[in-house]
Amino acid sequence: MSCCGANPSYDELDEVSRLVSAKLAAFLRTLRDNGFAIGLHEGRDAAALMAAGYAEKPGLLRSAFKHLFSARKSDWEKFDGLFDAFWLGRRVKSRSVTMGSAKAADSPSLKSLRDNKSQPAGGEAATDQIPGGDAPEDRAGEGRMEGASVASNLAEIDFRKMADPEQIEQAHAVAARLAKSMRTRLTRRDLARRRGYRLDLRRTIHGNISHGGVPISLVKRRRKEKPLRLVMLLDASGSMSMYTGVFLRFIHGVLDEFREAEAFLFHTRLAHVSDAMKEKDPARALDRLSIMAQGAGGGTMIGESLQTFNRWHAARVIHSRTCVMIVSDGYETGDAALLGREMAALARRCRRIVWLNPMMAWEGYAPEAAGIKAALPHVDLYAPAHTLKSLTELEPYLADL
Amino acid sequence: MKTREQIAQALAACGYIADADLATAISLMQLLKRPLLLEGEAGVGKTEVAKALAAAHATELIRLQCYEGLDQSAALYEWNYQRQLLSIQAHRGEDADAIEDQIFSEKYLLERPLLAAIRRDRPPVLLIDEIDRADDEFEAFLLELLSDFQVSIPELGTIKAITIPHVVLTSNGTRELSDALRRRCLYHYVDYPDVDREARIIMARIDGAGASLALQIARLVEGIRKEELRKVPGVAETLDWAAALVGLEVRDLHDAPELVHETLMCLLKTREDRSRVTREVTERLLGKVA
């Protein structure tokens, strides 16, 4: 094996029979289809390995290819299945999850989102009702009625009564403005902090040689900037369906302006949606989202979703200046104790947790659901978020991170 | 070192029990001259791989510990400012250019790990530990170094590698690494060892740990890792615990359940975890250990 050296020449590669090269090329394609990032270089190395005798021992070849082609844990875990299926004709135990499934389009809450978007005044938007919520037929009408009396103050209309595309557009604008001001304030704070930086000795001495080494002009080290990061977890379950639309627009606005933001949707499971949300066109972003989320409407597993988040995403998306914003009504259908534990784990990680609850402003609402009760001790700010005004009121708090 | 078996044996001789996959990775590393990226939870023994590799090659281990804000001057080279200043003072009045040439010469250059690694006569093992802690910029800089193995120092010119080091990178997943870096490396995911391998690790590292005790310890640790803990014990913790038990002259865990429970502090490193594993839990876990 070691005889072939570091950089195998193409003569050696010729020894790989044509059949094998074709099969190898097909295998590389299969891997790429499954999300492996494989360049030409890896392909050449793989051919070299096969020529060097690895091809005769499937177990060894699998192990070698696994190291060569995997780039991250997810690749590492699905590689064996793909290899066996391709080379040994075995059935893959669990098929790798690929984005896009017909089921997603049927999910009730996301369907309602899209309906809200495309035909705003349409009656049958939300199929799942909030406990104690309005009947769907009343929604559009009531919105219009309130619109007539409180037209001057759009900011105070409850999102669930907001049906007019124009109003929704404005909500989006407010969200974008909010995000922008957060950024500006932040920059200002960083500027103010810039005093007292350390000396850069190397540059100082270099720059002062002509003065005989007397440090006349001082060069200072620049400080690494670490901007505020916002991680948003949005409840997309049935009970939140009336609010999800506007919040998705809000998140879209924030991601637009904020370089450092990540978004997740959860219902019975968690979906990372940052990339989909970075789509410039909000309508297209929503379309992509509906493809990504699956199984909505089966209750809200906040605890489990948080567990997934803590386990697989938190290390990557949370740093020391991170604010986690959870938008949910806190109706947990899973284990409330688990929710409490996961909230505690999350609180240890990030700077601050903001929990926005649209139901909070409802008359007679008290945080009595087991889920929200378990979560509250770990929340730094618990605020209502049912109108544009309430979102705007959050701004000073978020800017002061 | 040639075959996987030989590699595994050589590592075992240095106290590292590698599985077949890792041995393959190391043979590929030498065959393809690529760095090896090791990912895995904290405490699974990623750093140990590099140490054992250096021992097996009987070569030097050069370690670069990454941290936030790590820059080239700390990783690659630095000038010896004190000596430079003294030299400038001593040559006061002379031509400024001549002084400059003099103070930016090899004599005043301080090697840092990366520069040291490419200037050795014998290829060392270069361990770039916890690369995920370093910033994106540093990662990008590393990319260049790892593909060309040469460095340019503005005042001195380009320094080419005398030998190509064996490079091992480790990551705990604090930050997502760039695809560019991942693609340049061979990837190996280091998991917690299975019971059998952990028992062999204990036997290899702890004098006086017999096969049956090592197996019991490994089984109990496996049970503890399945409990819901904040900080899952790594291999280093297992070894601490095994050393403690051997030191206390425990031959069989069932003989000393009290001692077992009391010494669990070697494995459980937070107050929460300590209070979660109660006496009852210890007994339940012990019950599963045959």
Interface residues (C-beta under 8 A of the other chain):
Chain A: M1 S2 C4 A6 N7 A37 G39 H41 E42 D45 A48 L49 A52 L60 S63 A64 K66 H67 L68 S70 A71 R72 K73 D75 W76 E77 L201 R202 I205 I209 S210 G212 G213 K224 A315 R316 R341 A345
Chain B: K2 T3 R4 A20 D21 T24 A25 S27 L28 Q30 L31 L32 K33 L36 E39 E68 G69 S73 E78 W79 Y81 Q84 L85 I88 Q89 R92 A96 I99 E100 I103 D135 N172 G173 T174 R175 E176 D179 R182 R183 C185 L186 Y187 H188 Y189 E228 R230
